[in-house]
Amino acid sequence: MKQILMMSSSRKGNLAYMEHADDQLHAVLRARAGRVLFVPYAGGITFSYDDYEARVKPVFERLGYELESIHRHRDPRAAVERAQAIAVGGGNTFALLERMYDAGIVDLIRERVSAGVPYIGWSAGSNVVCPTIRTTNDMPIVEPPTFKALGLIPFQVNPHFIGGKPAGHNGESREERLAEYLAIHPGESVVGLPEGTALHVQGENATVLGEFDVLHFKQGGVIDRIATGSTFALASL
């Protein structure tokens, strides 16, 4: 059964890095894995993979889990094949997907997670769980061979969702951008994840975690709320 944690962000408010996610991480990893393979490919742009690993590793160690970055393995595919759990960090989604394809691990991660290996992603790491990365907020600083991603869920997500427009902003709001996406891609839907929220996918269902509801964007400008704590079938979206 699939066990996936899709977090909007690595931080919530003024809390420390990943401090809000202790219970969420345990929900996916406890009794399932002691070691986590970290994929830092969304970073490594303005800071190194070593730096990224050094930021994430203490979080998992504090909770009782070992963590090692995939960049320390000569064969990334072999590392994924041996992984007890996989964590994919945030950063630039376009760089992440390009590097995952370059390493030849996209199909392999899909297979392993579909077979029950726990997966944890935040921000860009959540974007790649979707069918495509078209609803990321990131700038396309590189060009992946395709926008097709892991496709472990049947709908899109938009992490870091913030509604409305800040004072003085004359560009499109996030709601308007997602309405444009849905106008071009009829039949699809998008879930907006406010900061601090997450989806916990278990098999073919997902539960909303965190203190805020998530938003379900549908065709024709319809926006439904999915209440925190509620569980829904993936296929229903």
N, C-alpha and C positions, 0 to 999 in steps of 0.2 A: 504493500500500500504506500502510495506517495506520502512523504512527510516534508512539506515545504513551508518555510517561514519567509514571507515577503514583507520586509519592513520598508516604510517610507523613507526613513532616514537613520543615520547613525547617532543622532542627538535629538533630544527633545528639550525645548526651552533652554534653561541655564544648567541643565544636568550635564555631568561629565560624559565623555565618549562612551556610548552604548549603555550608559547607566540605567536607562529606562527599560532595557530589554532583558534583564536577568530572567524573569519568569518565562518570557517568550522563548528564549534560547533553551532553557531547561525543558520546556514543553516539547521541543523537537528532538533534543539530544539525549535527555536522561534515559538511561537503560537501553539506548540504541547505539551510542558511539562514545568512545573515550578520546579518540584522536580526530582532528579536523584538518582537512586539506584546504588551505586558503588560496584563493585565486585573486591576485592583486592587480590584474591587467587593466582595470579602469583607472588605476593610478599610474605611477611611474612616469609622469609627465613633468610636473613641477617638483616632485619628490620621488625618491627611489623606491623600488620594491622592498629593499631592506628596511627603509623608514616606515613603509606601510605595514609590513609584518610586525615591526617593533611597536606600532600603535595598537594593533589588533590583538596580538598574542597575549598581553597581560589581562585583557578582558576575559578571554576564554580560560586562561589559567586560574584566574580568581574564582571561576565557577567550577573548576575541577576538570577541565578538558585541555588536552595537549593540542597545539596548533603549529603547523609548519607550512610555509608558502610553497606553492608549486614551482616558483622560480629557482628553488634550491635543488630541484630534481633534473637530471640530464634528459630524462624521457618524460615529458608531461603526460603522455597517454598512459604510461605505466603507473604514474602517480595517481591518476584518476581511477584506474582499474583497481588499485589497492586501497583507495580511500574508504574510510569508515563513514565519513560525512564530508560535505563540501560546503564551504562558505565563500561567497563571491561578493567582494566589497564594492562600494560606490566610487564614483569619480565620473569619467567621461564614458558614456555608453557606447559611442561609436568606436573609441579606442578599445574598449573591452571586447566588443564583438569581433572586431578585426583580429585582435590578438588570439582570441579563442579559436577562430578559424585557422589562423596561421599555425597554432599549436595542434590542430587536428582533434580538438576535444569537444566540439559542439555535439555531434551525434553521440559520442561516448557518454557525456554527462547526461544527456537526455535518457539514454538507455539505463544508466545506473540509477538515476533518480526515479525513473518509472518502475524500476525493480525494487525500490524501497530504501535506497541510500538517502539519508536526510540531507536536505539542501537548505541553506540559509543565505539570503541575499538582502542587501539594503541598497536603496536608490538604484544605481545602474544595475546592481546585482539582482534587483527585482524586475527591472525592465526586461532583462534577457530571459526571464521565465515565460514571457508572453509569446504569442505567435510571431510578432515582429517588435522592433524597437522604435516604431514610428511615433509613439506617444511619449518618448523621453523629452526632458526639458533641455537637453544638452546641445551644444554647438557641434556640427559635424566637422571636427578638426581633422579627421581622416575618413577614408571611404572604404567601408567593409565590402567584401565581395557581394553581399546581399544584406538586406535588412531583416531577413528571416532569422529568428532566434530559436530558443529551445522548444517553444510550443508546448510547454507542460500544462498550461491552462488555456481555455478557449477564448479568452477575452484579453483586452489590453488594460494596463494600469498606467496611471500618471502619478508618480511619487512627488513628494514635497508640494502637494496641492494646496494652493492658497487662492481663495475666491475673491472676486472683485478687483478693483484697481487702486493702487496707492495714490495719494494726492499728487497731482501734477503729471501723472502718467497718461499719455495719450495713445499708447499702443493698445493692442488687443488684450483683453483679460484672458485668464486661463480657460474660463468657460467658453469664450468666443473661439479660442484656438481649438478646443476639443470639438466644438460644434462644426468647425471647418473640417476637421478630420473625419467626423461621422458623415458629413455631407459628401465627401469624396469616397468614403468606404461604407456604403449602405449595408445594413445587416450586421455590422459590428457594434460593440459597445465598449465603454471605457469605465474603469473604476478609479476615482480620484482618492488618493490616500493622503490625508492631512498628516502633518508632522506628528510623530509619535505613535501612529497607527500601524497596523500590520494585518496581513491575511495569513492565517494558519491553514494550509491545505492539508487535508487528510483524506487520501483516496480521491473520491470524486466530489468531496464537499469542502467548504472553506468556512472558517470562523473569523469574525472581525475582532481583533484585539486592540486594546488601548482605550483611552477615555473618550474618544470622539467617534461619531458615526463616519462612515465612508459614503461617497457619492457615486451613484450609478448613472452615467451619462448614456442616453439612448437617442435614437433617431428623432428628428423633429424638435430638438431642444428640450426634450423631457429629461428631468433630473430627479431620480429617486434617492432617498436616503436608506442605507442599510445600517441598522442600529448596531452599535458596539455590543459584543457578546452574542450576537445572533449568528446562526449557521445557515448556509444556503448551498444548494447544489451548483457546482460549477457550470453545468449545462444550462441552468436556468438563466444565465446571463449571456 
